[in-house]
């Protein structure tokens, strides 16, 4: 397992902001994006073209659309997907998490339970 890499799972405005702060602090950070255009924008232009259009992102921040790639070998995984999709997204990520990976929930939102 990598000593320093952190996976941020969810590239909305909140997830992108958290990932950018980690990257600015020198933490190797890989951001998982559901939308291919978001990952491409972050990797090519250092901008999130959908959720944080006016913010320049740290050049060290990288993104992927492959959740397994994002969490594999990460020392920590920060779940920042909207609350209504956390279960589905983290179920996809779970088989690829190392048993020692710290999982932190920073997800937000409300969900109606019927």
Buried (B, 14 or more C-beta within 10 A) or exposed (E): EEEEBBBBBBBBBBBBBBBBBBBEEEBBBBBBBBBEEBBBBBBEEBBBBBBBEEEEBBEBBBBBBBBEBBBBBBBBBBBBBBEEBBEEBBEBBEEBBBEEBEBBBBBEEEEEEE
